[in-house]
Amino acid sequence: MQRASYLKQAKVKAAAYCAKGEKAPYQVMQKLLGWELEEEEAQQVLAELIHENFVNEERFVRAYCRDKFRFNQWGKHRIRLELNRLKISDQVLEEGLSSIDPEAYEATMLKLASKKWQSVKGDAWPRKQKTIAYLVQKGFEMDLSREVVEQLSSSEQ
């Protein structure tokens, strides 16, 4: 009887955790296991939370992709790596990444590259390398980074 009460309390606590912001199923599961629930019990609570729509993987991924792109200005590669760390399925991950507006993606890359390009002094070659490295570090694709930097370089000449 006492264990059932503890499970109910854990579910309420987990629902409150999910209500604060979108969470991946993996994050919720880790939190439940951290509260000393056994794995079967944690899976049961997680299934109930999914059924009651407190946890929704697709909704989480769309929000994560939108927010990390808009506020952190991360590229798709960086977002993909972070979502893989959260054990998101490939299909849901690709759907989330495809929800990023391609025009906004390119505009953000151009803005970041331009800002970096202006901050780096010296010859064209080191400026190109540093700007490309910066974009790649932010998670943008290498080929797109090269294209954007070539645009910047040729527009300056």
C-alpha positions as CSV (number, residue, x, y, z in Angstrom):
1,M,0.0,0.0,0.0
2,Q,2.8,2.4,0.9
3,R,4.5,1.8,-2.5
4,A,1.4,2.6,-4.4
5,S,1.2,5.9,-2.5
6,Y,4.8,6.6,-3.3
7,L,4.2,5.9,-7.0
8,K,1.2,8.3,-7.0
9,Q,3.3,10.9,-5.4
10,A,6.1,10.4,-7.9
11,K,3.6,10.8,-10.8
12,V,2.4,14.1,-9.4
13,K,5.9,15.3,-8.9
14,A,6.9,14.2,-12.4
15,A,3.8,15.9,-13.9
16,A,4.8,19.1,-12.2
17,Y,8.3,18.7,-13.6
18,C,6.9,18.3,-17.1
19,A,4.5,21.3,-16.7
20,K,7.4,23.6,-16.2
21,G,8.6,23.1,-19.7
22,E,8.8,20.5,-22.5
23,K,10.8,17.4,-21.5
24,A,12.1,14.5,-23.5
25,P,11.0,11.1,-22.4
26,Y,14.6,10.2,-21.5
27,Q,14.9,13.3,-19.2
28,V,11.7,12.3,-17.4
29,M,12.8,8.7,-17.1
30,Q,16.2,9.8,-15.6
31,K,14.4,12.0,-13.1
32,L,12.1,9.2,-12.1
33,L,15.0,6.8,-11.6
34,G,16.7,9.5,-9.6
35,W,13.8,9.4,-7.2
36,E,14.6,5.8,-6.5
37,L,11.8,4.2,-8.4
38,E,12.6,0.8,-9.9
39,E,12.9,0.8,-13.7
40,E,9.5,-1.0,-14.2
41,E,7.8,1.5,-11.9
42,A,9.5,4.4,-13.7
43,Q,8.4,3.1,-17.1
44,Q,4.8,2.7,-15.8
45,V,4.7,6.3,-14.5
46,L,6.3,7.5,-17.8
47,A,3.7,5.6,-19.8
48,E,0.9,7.3,-17.8
49,L,2.5,10.7,-18.3
50,I,2.7,10.1,-22.1
51,H,-0.9,8.9,-22.1
52,E,-2.0,12.0,-20.3
53,N,0.1,14.1,-22.8
54,F,2.4,15.6,-20.1
55,V,5.3,14.1,-22.2
56,N,5.2,14.2,-26.0
57,E,8.3,13.5,-27.9
58,E,7.2,15.3,-31.1
59,R,6.1,18.4,-29.3
60,F,9.4,18.5,-27.3
61,V,11.5,18.1,-30.4
62,R,9.7,20.9,-32.3
63,A,10.1,23.2,-29.3
64,Y,13.7,22.3,-28.8
65,C,14.6,22.8,-32.5
66,R,12.8,26.1,-32.6
67,D,14.3,27.5,-29.4
68,K,17.9,26.3,-29.9
69,F,17.9,27.8,-33.4
70,R,16.2,31.0,-32.5
71,F,17.8,31.9,-29.1
72,N,21.1,30.0,-29.2
73,Q,21.6,30.3,-32.9
74,W,22.6,26.7,-33.2
75,G,22.9,25.0,-36.6
76,K,21.1,21.7,-37.4
77,H,24.2,19.6,-36.8
78,R,24.6,20.8,-33.2
79,I,20.8,20.4,-32.5
80,R,21.0,16.9,-34.0
81,L,23.9,16.0,-31.6
82,E,22.1,17.3,-28.6
83,L,18.8,15.5,-29.5
84,N,20.8,12.3,-30.0
85,R,22.2,12.7,-26.5
86,L,18.5,12.8,-25.3
87,K,17.8,9.5,-27.1
88,I,15.3,11.0,-29.6
89,S,14.2,8.7,-32.4
90,D,15.7,9.5,-35.8
91,Q,12.3,10.0,-37.5
92,V,11.1,12.5,-34.9
93,L,14.5,14.2,-35.0
94,E,14.4,14.7,-38.7
95,E,10.8,16.0,-38.6
96,G,11.9,18.6,-36.0
97,L,14.9,19.7,-38.0
98,S,12.8,20.1,-41.1
99,S,10.5,22.4,-39.2
100,I,13.3,25.1,-39.2
101,D,12.6,27.7,-41.9
102,P,15.4,27.4,-44.6
103,E,15.3,31.1,-45.3
104,A,15.7,32.0,-41.6
105,Y,18.4,29.4,-41.3
106,E,20.4,30.9,-44.1
107,A,19.8,34.5,-42.8
108,T,21.1,33.5,-39.4
109,M,24.2,31.9,-40.8
110,L,24.9,35.0,-42.9
111,K,24.4,37.3,-39.9
112,L,26.7,35.2,-37.7
113,A,29.3,34.9,-40.4
114,S,29.2,38.6,-41.2
115,K,29.7,39.5,-37.5
116,K,32.6,37.1,-37.1
117,W,34.1,38.2,-40.4
118,Q,34.1,41.8,-39.2
119,S,35.7,40.9,-35.9
120,V,38.6,38.9,-37.4
121,K,41.5,41.1,-38.7
122,G,44.2,40.1,-41.1
123,D,44.5,38.4,-44.5
124,A,41.5,36.8,-46.3
125,W,42.7,33.2,-45.8
126,P,42.9,33.3,-41.9
127,R,39.6,35.3,-41.8
128,K,37.9,32.6,-43.9
129,Q,39.2,29.8,-41.8
130,K,38.2,31.4,-38.5
131,T,34.8,32.3,-39.8
132,I,34.2,28.8,-41.1
133,A,35.4,27.3,-37.9
134,Y,33.1,29.5,-35.9
135,L,30.0,28.5,-38.0
136,V,30.9,24.8,-37.7
137,Q,31.4,25.2,-33.9
138,K,27.9,26.7,-33.8
139,G,26.6,23.5,-35.5
140,F,26.2,24.7,-39.1
141,E,27.1,22.4,-42.0
142,M,30.6,22.6,-43.4
143,D,29.5,23.0,-47.0
144,L,27.0,25.7,-46.2
145,S,29.5,27.5,-44.0
146,R,32.0,27.6,-46.9
147,E,29.4,29.0,-49.3
148,V,28.4,31.8,-46.9
149,V,32.1,32.7,-46.2
150,E,32.9,32.7,-49.9
151,Q,29.9,35.1,-50.4
152,L,31.3,37.4,-47.7
153,S,34.8,37.2,-49.1
154,S,33.8,37.9,-52.7
155,S,31.5,40.8,-51.7
156,E,34.3,42.5,-49.9
157,Q,36.7,42.5,-52.9
